[in-house]
């Protein structure tokens, strides 16, 4: 078969932004539509509700991580035209937020409140993608939604699955350094990060890496890994069965005790270098 047409779902944030924007620019002709997760959607309680939950579970130590990875990039995204002019980055895809990049490339895109809702089903009917790709997406697709793509679905996950399933795998990898860092492309399944593994790469990172910088670097490694899987699917006409592994425990956002232990061990979630990257993400 030819290269499959993609339904691409993502939450645009610091960890994935530059790698994801380049992926979209390089594959514009085969992307049927892009679904951008609304991080402040009502079902999550909005911004205030989410911050309250994070504080109750993780304490104030999680706030710099959330601000650098999600808050600042979201806040500064509307300033992209100004920051691009000041930096001389022009229309560089890596410096262009996804919504305007999609408009420039003629790719349909939509803000997604519920990936399993009627509006997304309508997008599938209208644009008829063959394959779903999620790239740092914070909503779980049901079996019914996955069935809307005839070839199936893939996810890029910045850990060596089955270790560190969940939304912040690099925090858990940093806390448990013996497990190592890596990135996995796996089949999408209704269970979180539990589909068969299609490609995987262990990645050596600097000893002083933060959880934030690890996520940025691993998503960068994940893009060519995903490209290779897509080429294989185009050649074979199907998504490979992949390697099935036992499902390990889910790793959610850290609690206060975990953050305290990491702090005492000198393992940082984020630092000034990450802050500079968040501020310059549109440059």
Secondary structure by P-SEA (a helix, b strand, c coil): cccbbbbbbbccccccaaaaaaaaaaccccccbbbbbcccccccccaaaaaaaaaacccccaaaaaaaacaaaaaaccaaaaaaaaaccccccccccaaaaaaaabbbbbbbcccccaaaaaaaaaccccbbbbccccccccccccccccccbbbbbcccccccccccaaaaaaaccccccbbbbbbbccccccccccbbbbbbbcccccaaaaaaaaaaaaaaaaaaaaaaaaaacccccccccccccccccccaaaaaaaaaaccccccaaaaaaaaaccc
